[in-house]
């Protein structure tokens, strides 16, 4: 046992629902269902009703109670016990009647009857009960805020019960509790004190949700055993989860004693099926509260539990209204925006107001837009990578980032609170909100870090801390919590933005479809036109030649020259038509993507061009070998051929050079590049700025027909078509004295 690590999780393991012990302020009888034979009794029967336990075991309950009472119990067996308890019972002892509140519940094949002695013959009737609680309920319902409601409850419960101190104790998400309302006659207030989660072990919380009220009239009681110790039907300890007399854990009793509490009562406050808090009552001397008064308090707790939802909803009502109006602004702003990011940029200040954040970042692809105070782009990126696997329903929130993310230490001053929203994982669309660290002083009831204080040497025992002196702790690394209404507003924002993104995607898809259709039409028109034009053109060409051959001697020189021009023009027209045909075929041909070693391909292009133009002395520079990518080999070959041949052609420098390369990512962008930028650079004649766009148009040349070796003006149009069919872009930068650089991007992803 000494090797065991000691903390209060040991308490979490204590099986407190089967202690086989009860408190001594009543007796417990276990009865067989339906015969009512007594199977098990508490060992204090002699003291309470003057009968030895052994005398009762095996007997019928009718030995103790008269026929009328037995009848009453039998009737209840068919009904809901909760509406019947307490039963008004009495047992004759030495010619005197002892009156009891009988509290009954059933369990598997047994019935558990607990008898709590009561002074007077008459218990408080329903009418009395109603009179007492009616006014309280109305006041609870009318309380304008949660805190005011809590204050009404503590005052009323203390008035009804007479405890020294009544508190409302609220749990936070981590299970730590805080006293939010108090009514007391004691000197030291507990209001605003915090208690660590270990003060109430897990399985005690579980019992609190089953059993809404627990009473310990005297924490210094001697527990009473059951005879026999185990349930004789199962030979297992009796499950006392629903018993009102169940003996509580020794650790808990010690805890109460250390706090100076002798009598204690607690009532569960439930919200959305979870334990929201407790109404905790303390008394410095023993104090018994009758079952009827307890029921009244329990009822107050239930009404308060129901009202919690209403009060929470009406809390921050103005703020919620403001959030709604912000959302309307988002709807309007985003519905007009061309794209999500543009829309958001216009709504930066609303974005901050939506969550009362001091900073926000919108991420879309590798674009980042900041508002207010935010960590650096790199920090946000790393943070986002950490957040992504933890998103739950597209959301992540924390008010103390550094607790789980130590890297957040460097920016905790501006981002201890983080709220993240995923809009689209595929398109990498996220919004993050940040809140600064608020350094707070928390008043603990005792040192929260030392919940265990006593370890008696060797054979130790867990003992709750002894000191409940105010213990102040400065809490760092925490931001103000995100309110549920803020988180909700963010979740709603997501559906709005997703709507816009989807609308845009639909619009784009429709446009793409239309574009593709018209492109296809154009391609087939160009193909048919150029194909059909070729035949009559060939006829004109042939007939012009026949004329020259057969009638040259009839014509004068001028006539012959005109015929020669006609032949040349038909030839040029044929060149143009062939180019157009080739261009239209490019659009119709299927891309055959395969891994292509661009380095080899460029070397091949260079040697082919060098053979074709042996007279031009050109230095080819390749600063670093090009990589392999997935592409259509023939088309990319044509692309490099067109660009490199232009680079050679449009060059009048004595020392011509052409450089072919690609641009290295400089490592700033965190998203792996999906495309690569290549370039073909020359020290040629350059291109005037006003023509930079025009040169990609079909048949567009900037020079005389035969200057610079002539051409049809289709080369760059084809280059652009090839790049675009590969999903890239092409553009040119030029300086008329230094030459031109043609850039193009090609996708490097294997399956695009
Ligand atoms: P072509 O070379 O058949 O005229 P292109 O479409 O290849 O047709 O080029 C269009 C025009 O762009 C060329 O006529 C030329 O004026 C200009 N051009 C293309 N490449 C270069 C270059 N590297 N340097 C300067 N001008 C160029």
Boltz pocket constraint, residues with backbone or C-beta under 6 A from the ligand:
constraints:
  - pocket:
      binder: B
      contacts: [[A, 642], [A, 643], [A, 646], [A, 647], [A, 648], [A, 650], [A, 682], [A, 684], [A, 685], [A, 686], [A, 687], [A, 695], [A, 696], [A, 697], [A, 700], [A, 701], [A, 702], [A, 703], [A, 710], [A, 711], [A, 712], [A, 713], [A, 714], [A, 715], [A, 716], [A, 717], [A, 740]]
      max_distance: 6.0
